[in-house]
Structure formats: C-alpha cells, structure tokens
Amino acid sequence: MSGFDVIVVGAGNAALCAALSASENGAKVLVLERAPEDERGGNSYFTAGGFRFAHEGLEDVSQDILTDLSNAEREMIVLPTHSREFFMDQMREVTRYQCDEELANLLVDNSRATMAWLRSHSIRFVPMFGRQSFLVDGKHHFYGGVNIEAVGGGAGLVEAEIMRAEKMGVEIRYGTAAIGLIQSSDRVVTGVKTRTKEGYGEITAKSVILACGGFESNPEMRARYLGPGWDLCRVRGTRHNMGEGINMALDIGAKPFGNWSSCHACEWDISAPPYGDRWVLDNFQKHSYPLGIMVNINCERFVDEGADYRNLTYAKYGREIMDQPNRTAIQIFDQQTIHRLREEYRIREVTKAVSDTIEGLAEQLEIDPQKLVETIDAYNAACQDGSDYNPAILDKVGTDGIEPPKSNWALPINQPPYEAYVCTTGITFTFGGLQINTDGEVQDMTDQSIPGLYAAGELVGGLFYENYPGGTGLMSGSVFGKLAGESAAKYCGVAA
Ligand SMILES: Cc1cc2nc3c(=O)[nH]c(=O)nc-3n(C[C@H](O)[C@H](O)[C@H](O)COP(=O)(O)OP(=O)(O)OC[C@H]3O[C@@H](n4cnc5c(N)ncnc54)[C@H](O)[C@@H]3O)c2cc1C
C-alpha cells in the first residue's frame, strides 16, 4: 500500500474541492494530474470563476461569502435574491425537465453552504461587475443569476485552491495520468494505473475519486457521441480532458448516465486556436448577441437572440452555430448598444469588421451585401416601440411578424457605424458521464455502488441535458467534489 487513503484524479476545481474535503476529514490525499505543472487547473483555470448559487441577496451573501465589500460598494449594488426554488426551476427549465431531480436538488440545496465552505478555505469572491451587471440610474443592477466570481477568475480560484491543498498536506503529482482502475475480485477499487513520461506504474490507495473532466478535448469521442462534424470544433479550455476518467470507470462496469449526445458549446471567435489560450482565457467568447443580431454566412438569422438572458441561451447557441454553413455566425451591432458589449469584444485578438453602411460591412465579411441589407431591413421593420428597452431585465421589447423572432431587447440596427464579429462553435464541456448516488459513489450497471470509487465534476452525468444554466459547472464541481471527499474519507475510516 502507498499509504494514501484517497487518490484524486485531476486537479481542476472539482478535484481540488474533493482533495480539500477529504483532507479536512482526516484522509491522506494524493492528487494525480495529467497536465504538466505549467498547464495545471483544467477547464476550471479558463473560466471567469463565476458561481451560480442559491442566496437571499446582498445582505445574506455579505455575511460569509462576499466578505470583502466596502460599505460604499454595497450601496452601489442591486443584487436580486436567487432562491433555491428559482435555481431549481432554472435547472428544470433549461434541461427541459430532464435533469436528475435528486442530483439537482443536492446541487441547489448545498450550493450556498459550499460557497461559504470555499470562503472558509481562503477562496475570496467579488461581484461580477464587468459581465453580469448594467449601470442603471447610477447603480450596478445584477441580472441573470451568476453574479459572484472568485478573485482572479478561474485562474485565481485554482491557484488559491492549490495553495490551500498544499498547505493542508495534499501531495500533487503533475504529468501523471491515471489510465485505469485497479479493482480486486470483490469489486473494491484499490488504486489506479498511471502513465508518466517515464512509463507505466500503479499506485494503491483505499479509495479513488475521479474528477478528471469530460471528453470535450477528444475529437474521436466528440465525433462518436456528439455527431459528425464535432471533431472539427474549437475547444474552449484544456487539451487534457480526453474522457480517460469516464472510460476507465466504464471499463470496470460503471453505468453511463446523462446526455451523451449533447454538450455545452458557445459562440467563440473564429480565429481562436484549437484549444484554450492561457493568456486570452475565455475572452474568445462573444456573449453580447442579445444586444444585436446573429446571421449565418447566407445572411439569415437563425436563433431568437433575445429568447432569454444570455446565461440561459449561450450554452446551446454554440450548437446552433455548428449547424450553420461553415460553422460560422456573424454578430452585428450598432451604436445604440456597442457601448454595452462585454469586455471580451475589446480584446486585441478579435475577428471584427466596422463600416458606416451595412453593404460595407458585408463586403468586408465577404457575404452578400444585398441579402444582408434585406435581412436587416426585415428585422428593423419587425421591431416595435423601444421606449421600455432595458438590457438588465427581460423587457419584452420584441419583434413582431418575423421568424425567428427576437423576444427581448429588439432595437433596430440603424445607427452607424456598424460592427460585426465573426464566431464559430467552441465546445466547453460534455454532458454525458458516470452515475453517482447521493454520497458521490459511482454506480455500476446493476445500480450498485462500486466500493471505493467516487466521482465529481464534469464527468458526472445526469445534471445537464441539452442546455445549462451559466455558472453551474464550478458550483456542481464544488458541491460534488466536497461530497466525494467527505464520503471517501468516511469510507476509509479516517473521518472523525
Ligand atoms: C472558457 C471556459 C469558461 C467557463 N466559464 C465558467 C464559469 O464562469 N462558471 C462556471 O461555473 N463554469 C464555467 N465553465 C465550465 C467549467 O470550466 C467546468 O464546468 C468546470 O471547471 C469543470 O471542473 P472539473 O474540475 O470537473 O474539470 P476540469 O477543471 O477540466 O479539471 C479536470 C482535470 O483533470 C485532468 N485530467 C484529465 N484526464 C486526466 C487523467 N487521465 N489523469 C489525471 N488527470 C486528468 C485535467 O488535466 C484537468 O486538470 C467554463 C469553461 C470554459 C472552458
């Protein structure tokens, strides 16, 4: 035996929460990370660090989560409550009532306490001023349910978690991939097989927590499960989530669970590299389409840009772009809204055209000027009275008599200069994975727990189907990571 109670596979947010939790419950923990140290942090590193959780507004979160706000800052903020019922409704609505009720309830019910737990582990939080609020009458009005981020975004979150884990005595081995599970004849998982630059090995432990992401980085698995063409999309984050965790569990009889043919994918700059860039991070995303319109290269609109808050549509509209010619979408804005575009539109690495005329814009984009004028004229003619326009609420300023409609924030595009941003599909993470029970134990084909095997994070199936409420990935990794760590420590007989 290696002397470790718990091996955690992966070193993203879910894994690090599992490691912190197992360690504080008395376990000796080893974290194995496939990536070299300079690529550590998984997808979690690339995030904005935004968390969705149930809370009762500013006074509530100021107690033990947003503890660093000054009085002056507090007075500038309007933070709506995000009740557990509302969070649960969002989970049901965006997944069209397909999410596993037990898992979703666990996520929602434990979300607030887990945020306070993270804070107790020295993770600091701030309001998402830049991306999730609009300045209305001199105050920052937050909207959309994801209003609080870790200091330093995802990179800051992961760095703080690693620092904390190391302080608690957790050992992290980089460049060490888990490639298989060791299982005894009585089904008990007793360790992992590993691959490093030096070769293959085995490490034993009393239990294993798989928290090593989905299969979004693996073109073969994407094409196999998401469908033809998905091998060609960009990957928004790490290149290391190859589905190895899922596959090694399936190899010993774990049960596949959740929405294997779907994923989180969004609007991503067409010039972005194949995998995430650790400098640009998530700034290749282009998420202000509710303020304008989106057309394909045939100059046709193809989604309701204002169907709902961006947080509830962005994760499925990336899949809509996949279905467009050349997997390309063009977002168009005029001077009425350009000042409201998120900061990701102002980075140096942006694929953009600017013109005083729609025809001029089309020529730069090498699409049909006449058709683009027709599309925008038809859209403008369908826009109604815009005097109630308010980007911070669902203002119902919609179009009439056009397909697809734009249900909110529909202002005509008529104030030059016009700006266009060219996007493609960037995959974020996959929805299909393993089944866990309410203790975080991995279930097998006969619906029994595999002794000694736990899972958390992206590779857990059953939470997200077809769509996803923004900010839930980190929250789910933290809730189920903490749970898996507690359960594993208890299983090992070390928990107090
Ligand atoms: C650009 C971008 C922005 C995002 N923004 C947000 C946001 O603001 N809020 C939010 O909630 N979610 C966001 N998400 C989604 C979020 O990143 C994920 O839901 C979450 O980080 C998943 O955490 P995880 O720990 O499960 O996986 P990861 O953070 O990806 O960690 C998995 C780790 O496992 C390692 N690994 C893989 N295979 C092996 C192996 N065989 N052996 C050992 N290690 C292995 C990987 O290298 C990686 O470090 C975003 C994602 C991206 C890509």
The ligand as an SDF file (V2000), in Angstrom:
LIG
                    3D

 53 58  0  0  0  0  0  0  0  0999 V2000
  -13.5930   29.0410  -21.2920 C   0  0  0  0  0  0  0  0  0  0  0  0
  -14.4720   28.4620  -20.2150 C   0  0  0  0  0  0  0  0  0  0  0  0
  -15.1960   29.3140  -19.3770 C   0  0  0  0  0  0  0  0  0  0  0  0
  -16.0320   28.7840  -18.3870 C   0  0  0  0  0  0  0  0  0  0  0  0
  -16.6490   29.6310  -17.5050 N   0  0  0  0  0  0  0  0  0  0  0  0
  -17.3250   29.1210  -16.4490 C   0  0  0  0  0  0  0  0  0  0  0  0
  -17.8060   29.9470  -15.3960 C   0  0  0  0  0  0  0  0  0  0  0  0
  -17.5480   31.1610  -15.3530 O   0  0  0  0  0  0  0  0  0  0  0  0
  -18.5400   29.3620  -14.4120 N   0  0  0  0  0  0  0  0  0  0  0  0
  -18.7730   28.0190  -14.3720 C   0  0  0  0  0  0  0  0  0  0  0  0
  -19.4450   27.5460  -13.4700 O   0  0  0  0  0  0  0  0  0  0  0  0
  -18.2680   27.1980  -15.3310 N   0  0  0  0  0  0  0  0  0  0  0  0
  -17.5450   27.7130  -16.3410 C   0  0  0  0  0  0  0  0  0  0  0  0
  -17.0110   26.8670  -17.2800 N   0  0  0  0  0  0  0  0  0  0  0  0
  -17.2380   25.4040  -17.1200 C   0  0  0  0  0  0  0  0  0  0  0  0
  -16.2540   24.8930  -16.0620 C   0  0  0  0  0  0  0  0  0  0  0  0
  -14.9490   25.0720  -16.5240 O   0  0  0  0  0  0  0  0  0  0  0  0
  -16.4050   23.4260  -15.7820 C   0  0  0  0  0  0  0  0  0  0  0  0
  -17.7410   23.1050  -15.5400 O   0  0  0  0  0  0  0  0  0  0  0  0
  -15.5970   23.0720  -14.5330 C   0  0  0  0  0  0  0  0  0  0  0  0
  -14.4120   23.8060  -14.4670 O   0  0  0  0  0  0  0  0  0  0  0  0
  -15.2790   21.6310  -14.5450 C   0  0  0  0  0  0  0  0  0  0  0  0
  -14.4470   21.3520  -13.4550 O   0  0  0  0  0  0  0  0  0  0  0  0
  -13.7990   19.9310  -13.3430 P   0  0  0  0  0  0  0  0  0  0  0  0
  -12.9030   20.0180  -12.1470 O   0  0  0  0  0  0  0  0  0  0  0  0
  -14.8060   18.8830  -13.4310 O   0  0  0  0  0  0  0  0  0  0  0  0
  -12.9000   19.7900  -14.6750 O   0  0  0  0  0  0  0  0  0  0  0  0
  -11.5270   20.4850  -15.0390 P   0  0  0  0  0  0  0  0  0  0  0  0
  -11.3830   21.8080  -14.3970 O   0  0  0  0  0  0  0  0  0  0  0  0
  -11.3940   20.4490  -16.5140 O   0  0  0  0  0  0  0  0  0  0  0  0
  -10.4360   19.5450  -14.3800 O   0  0  0  0  0  0  0  0  0  0  0  0
  -10.1820   18.2530  -14.8740 C   0  0  0  0  0  0  0  0  0  0  0  0
   -8.7060   17.9740  -14.6660 C   0  0  0  0  0  0  0  0  0  0  0  0
   -8.4520   16.5890  -14.8680 O   0  0  0  0  0  0  0  0  0  0  0  0
   -7.2070   16.4510  -15.5490 C   0  0  0  0  0  0  0  0  0  0  0  0
   -7.1990   15.1350  -16.1850 N   0  0  0  0  0  0  0  0  0  0  0  0
   -7.8730   14.7380  -17.2930 C   0  0  0  0  0  0  0  0  0  0  0  0
   -7.6450   13.4400  -17.5360 N   0  0  0  0  0  0  0  0  0  0  0  0
   -6.8180   13.0080  -16.5580 C   0  0  0  0  0  0  0  0  0  0  0  0
   -6.2410   11.7540  -16.2600 C   0  0  0  0  0  0  0  0  0  0  0  0
   -6.4600   10.6820  -17.0200 N   0  0  0  0  0  0  0  0  0  0  0  0
   -5.4350   11.6430  -15.1790 N   0  0  0  0  0  0  0  0  0  0  0  0
   -5.1770   12.7400  -14.3820 C   0  0  0  0  0  0  0  0  0  0  0  0
   -5.7180   13.9500  -14.6260 N   0  0  0  0  0  0  0  0  0  0  0  0
   -6.5340   14.0780  -15.7010 C   0  0  0  0  0  0  0  0  0  0  0  0
   -7.1810   17.6040  -16.4950 C   0  0  0  0  0  0  0  0  0  0  0  0
   -5.8710   17.8980  -16.9190 O   0  0  0  0  0  0  0  0  0  0  0  0
   -7.8040   18.7070  -15.6390 C   0  0  0  0  0  0  0  0  0  0  0  0
   -6.8160   19.4020  -14.9200 O   0  0  0  0  0  0  0  0  0  0  0  0
  -16.1660   27.3780  -18.2640 C   0  0  0  0  0  0  0  0  0  0  0  0
  -15.4130   26.5320  -19.0830 C   0  0  0  0  0  0  0  0  0  0  0  0
  -14.5540   27.0570  -20.0340 C   0  0  0  0  0  0  0  0  0  0  0  0
  -13.7480   26.1300  -20.8840 C   0  0  0  0  0  0  0  0  0  0  0  0
  1  2  1  0
  2  3  1  0
  2 52  2  0
  3  4  2  0
  4  5  1  0
  4 50  1  0
  5  6  2  0
  6  7  1  0
  6 13  1  0
  7  8  2  0
  7  9  1  0
  9 10  1  0
 10 11  2  0
 10 12  1  0
 12 13  2  0
 13 14  1  0
 14 15  1  0
 14 50  1  0
 15 16  1  0
 16 17  1  0
 16 18  1  0
 18 19  1  0
 18 20  1  0
 20 21  1  0
 20 22  1  0
 22 23  1  0
 23 24  1  0
 24 25  2  0
 24 26  1  0
 24 27  1  0
 27 28  1  0
 28 29  2  0
 28 30  1  0
 28 31  1  0
 31 32  1  0
 32 33  1  0
 33 34  1  0
 33 48  1  0
 34 35  1  0
 35 36  1  0
 35 46  1  0
 36 37  1  0
 36 45  1  0
 37 38  2  0
 38 39  1  0
 39 40  1  0
 39 45  2  0
 40 41  1  0
 40 42  2  0
 42 43  1  0
 43 44  2  0
 44 45  1  0
 46 47  1  0
 46 48  1  0
 48 49  1  0
 50 51  2  0
 51 52  1  0
 52 53  1  0
M  END
$$$$
